[in-house]
Amino acid sequence: MNIAFIAHDKKKDDLVRFTIAYEGVLKSHTLYSTGTTGFRIMEETSLNLHRYKSGPLGGDQQIGAMIAENKMDLVIFFKDPLTAQPHEPDISALIRLCDVYSIPLATNMATAEVLLSGLKRGEFKWREILKEKNRNEN
Ligand SMILES: O=C(CO)COP(=O)(O)O
């Protein structure tokens, strides 16, 4: 599975702790992130991530582009609902694309826990089936 990690500044510590807790599950997947988020995760875990640009510099849009191309299976985005972000339009666009393409998206830790429990149990196999179907159609 291709999994994206994004966290706003005040949520980065939470996301780092989350990735430490799920490191065992995550290491067998292909991981992506926005710039600073990925840097923090790689600093504190043994996980390897493909880091896109920092969110305010286009990172959310780069992850959005992967969603539009059906190349992202799961998005974990720890949003800060109490701080205004200069790139709010990019954030809304990313969330919108998750809805357009029915990509599972967690915007807080409680939901992320549920999604990763599902991932551990193999409940995301439907994404592989869908991708295979799309490949055959194109
Ligand atoms: O701003 C972000 C998401 O909207 C996150 O970007 P960084 O991971 O570069 O801090």
The ligand as a MOL file (V3000), in Angstrom:
LIG
                    3D

  0  0  0     0  0            999 V3000
M  V30 BEGIN CTAB
M  V30 COUNTS 10 9 0 0 0
M  V30 BEGIN ATOM
M  V30 1 O 1.6510 22.0070 6.0010 0
M  V30 2 C 1.5350 20.8300 5.9400 0
M  V30 3 C 0.2750 20.2120 5.5090 0
M  V30 4 O -0.7180 21.1100 5.1120 0
M  V30 5 C 2.6450 19.9410 6.3240 0
M  V30 6 O 3.8360 20.3110 5.7140 0
M  V30 7 P 5.2090 19.9370 6.3980 0
M  V30 8 O 5.2230 18.4680 6.6240 0
M  V30 9 O 6.2860 20.3380 5.4380 0
M  V30 10 O 5.2650 20.7190 7.6900 0
M  V30 END ATOM
M  V30 BEGIN BOND
M  V30 1 2 1 2
M  V30 2 1 2 3
M  V30 3 1 2 5
M  V30 4 1 3 4
M  V30 5 1 5 6
M  V30 6 1 6 7
M  V30 7 2 7 8
M  V30 8 1 7 9
M  V30 9 1 7 10
M  V30 END BOND
M  V30 END CTAB
M  END
